[in-house]
């Protein structure tokens, strides 16, 4: 996404960090639909999908594979679908301070499946997660941190309506 596109998609001229996010399905998909969620090391009880910033000169697809390797120790995935638009959310005040100069993130969402035999390893070089689990879609909101729920609901609803989950 270009700087111009990010600004055009930004509400109220806020400064959003370009980002990718992955809804990771277990290798049992489509027979069993379980989604990977993980608890952040730096925010207590903040469960989320793997995600991360897009580096300068990097495509969203390149960032997706890099971030998955950095956060969950594998790039052994198959892309099932992409959310058709970029979506944004604002950081809550406590996180906004740590993420300055960004007000939030604008994200490209991917629905991916772990390849058979892929190993998840959250004990990466710089661990971002303390634990993880695969949960049925209906149980996602028992865990997900409050400020990401609106975007997660929007994206998951789209993938459900399209018949992917």
N, C-alpha and C positions, 0 to 999 in steps of 0.2 A: 504494500500500500504506500502510495506516495505521501509526502508531507501535505500536499494540497488536499488529497482525499481524506486524510485524517482530520484536517481542520474543517473541511466541509461536513464531516460526520460528527464533529464535536459539538455538543450542545453548549450554548452560552459561552463560546470561545474558550472553553477550558482546555487545559493542557493534558492530553491523554497519551499514555505510554503505549506504543504499538506492541501487541502481545499475541501469542497463540495459546490456545487451550485445547486439551485432548480429553474427550470422553473415551476412556479405555475400557473396552469390553474384554472379558476373559476369553481365553482360547476355546472355551466351550460354546461360544456363540456360533450359530444361531440356535442350537439346541437348548441352551440355557443362557438367559440374558442377565448377566451380572456385571456391574460397573465398578471400576476401581475408584476408591476414594482414599485419601491419605491425610493424616494429621500433621499440621505444620510444626516445625521445631521451635519457631519464634513467636507463635501466637497460641495460647492455651485453648484447647478445644476448638480449633479452627480446621475443619475438615474441608477438603476441596479436591478438584481435579488437578492433574499436572498442568502447569502453565508456565509461561515465561516470556521475557521480552524478545523482540526481534532486533537483532543487531544491524547496524548500518550496512547496507549492501547485501543483506541476507533476505531471501524470499521467505514467505510464511511457511512453505513446505520445508525448507531447509531448517528454519527455526524449530518447527515441530519435531523433527528427528533429533536435533541437537538437544532440545530441552528434555525430551523423553530419556535420552541417554544420560543427561546430567542429573535428572531428578529420580528416575526409576530404574536406571542402569541398563536399559535396553532400547534399541531402535528396531527390534524385531516385531514390526507391526504391519498391518495391512490397513490402508485407508478405506473405510466403507463409504463415507459421505462427508461433505463439508456443509456447514451452515451457510446459506447463500449471501448473508450480509455480515458486515462487521457490527459488533454490539459493544456498548460501553457501559461502564458503571463508575461511580465515584467512590473513592476511598473514604472510610470513616475517619474522623479527625486524628485519632491516635496513629493510624497507619499512614495517613497523608503526611504527617510530620517526617516519618522515616523515608517516604518516597518522593519528597520534594525534589524537583519542581513540578512533579506530576500531581494532578487532581484526581486521577483515576486511570483506568485502562480502556483501550479500545481493542477488542479481541476478534480473532478469526478462530472459530470453533471447528474442530474435526471430530468425527466419530471414527474410532479406530478399533481394530481387533488385534489382540496379541496373537502372534503366529504360534502354531503348535510347538511346544518345547521352549518357548521364550521364557527366560528367567527374570523375574522382577527382583531388583536389589536396591533398596533405598539407602543402604550404607555406602553412598557414593563419596566422591572426593570432598564435596561440601554438602553434607546432608541437609535437605530441606524438610524432610518428613521423618517423624519418629515412629510411626506405625502406619499400616495400610490394611485394607480389606476389600473384598469384592462383595457388593451388596445388590439385592434385587432393586430395580428402578423405584419401586414403591417405597423403599426404605431410605432413599437418598436424603430426604429432608429431615430425617432423624439426626443427621450428622452435620450437614452443610452449614457453614458459618452464615450469619444473618445477611450480611451485605452482598452476598453472591447469589442469594436465593432467587431473586427476580430474573436475573439473566439465565440462571440454570433452568428455571421453569420454562422460560421462553424457548431456549434451545432444545431441551428435552422434549417439549411438546411438539416442536417441529419434527424432530427425528421420529417420534412416535406416530405423528400424523402421516409421515412419509412411509411408514411401515418398517422402519429399521429397528425399532426397539419396542 
